[in-house]
Amino acid sequence: MSILAINPGTYYHIESLEGPRYAKYFDQLARPEELADLDLTQFNVVLVPCRTPADRLAPFADKLRAYLDQGGTIVSTGESDSQHWLPNVKFTPQPTNFWWWLTPGADLGVRVAKPEHSLFTYLTEKDCTYHLHGWFDVPEGAEVLVVNERKLPILYVDQVSTKGRMVVTSLDPFYHHGSHFMPATTRFLDGFLPWVREQLDGKAA
Amino acid sequence: MPSQRQLLLIHSHYGSPPGLFQHAVEQGVGTIVRERDLTRAHFDAASGLITTTHIDQLGFPVWSEAVQALLARGDRWFFNGHILRELIPGLRTFVPIVKAKRADLVLTRLHPHPIFEGIEQSSFEENKGVAGFYGRGHNPMPDGAVAINGVSAANFPVDWEWTLPGGGKMFSHAGNDIGGMGSVNKSHDLIAPRLISWTLGDLG
């Protein structure tokens, strides 16, 4: 087993995780509550999709920490309030402007902060640009990959807070892709999930 | 006479409940319950049920029998979202409009309904000039359901009402939650009290 994805069961989770476009990137799906009985050490990556209710994961915060401390990787996408169930995550929400692109020439301000990172051989700055939900105060030594209009982190990799790796973002592509809304989010997942498979799981996409 | 009966308002996402739910509570006709805290007694005591787009469709089937019992005794269920599991017998999987263009998002009233009376369905098409929030596909209608609103030139039934043998009714809206209080589209504010009244059985 390689990649475990948590499936909280909304329509957008089911569509994103079970649908034919991305199902091959998840070797096993599990309900949040099934974390109680799962041996996480058999997985290289545990992926938590957008809008997973934090109160369904918080009971397993210690188990997730133990998984990280033995070298595991957790990927957490937006609106899942990962500050409540991952260590050393500090999140500040920001008002979401859904309408910025209606102004000709407008710029949401999303920027790739580390273009040489492997992630950006899979996706572009434009693929990360649709709207903003908030930013993170990241620990010293974390790799900031994408920032918002104030140069504050919205996607980063933390390999300093634990012995493992956390990939944390406030972007919420699974929600919008699973809702058949916002093509940029589908483009994001088209690059992001092969990156997770190849670079985090270490297998061919 | 305001109804003293209580709607079961299932709060599925993490965070504050929807404005519609708060409105029902303020009117004294609704009880908000986190989805993970549901018991059979909540369904048995309810005079109607509203669920949101965030319902856990893998977990909710455990309440299928309770929902069927609610409908069989003549009560009502207002469902928002895309159906991905057969939550009660007769429901089928959501069909999206693939790569929808603006013309695919035209909304048309197909049958009069008290929730929408006097409101042009086209007024729901856009929020700040952007179309697609209302619905981008349809939940296939069960046998005997009536299409209320259509989306696209093909009039796919984005909204339908289904009267079950026991007299209970299900309303399916295949898109983002409607009747949200404080929406940028004021038509939603207009229908919010009606949506609550319909689910209580006091309207239509």
Interface residues (C-beta under 8 A of the other chain):
Chain A: N7 P8 G9 T10 Y11 Y12 I14 E15 R31 R51 P53 A54 D55 R56 D81 F98 W99 L102 S179 H180 F181
Chain B: S12 H13 Y14 R34 R36 T53 H54 I55 D56 Q57 L58 G59 F60 G81 H82 I83 L84 R85 F94 P96 I97 V98 A100 K128 G129 V130 G132 R136 G137 N176
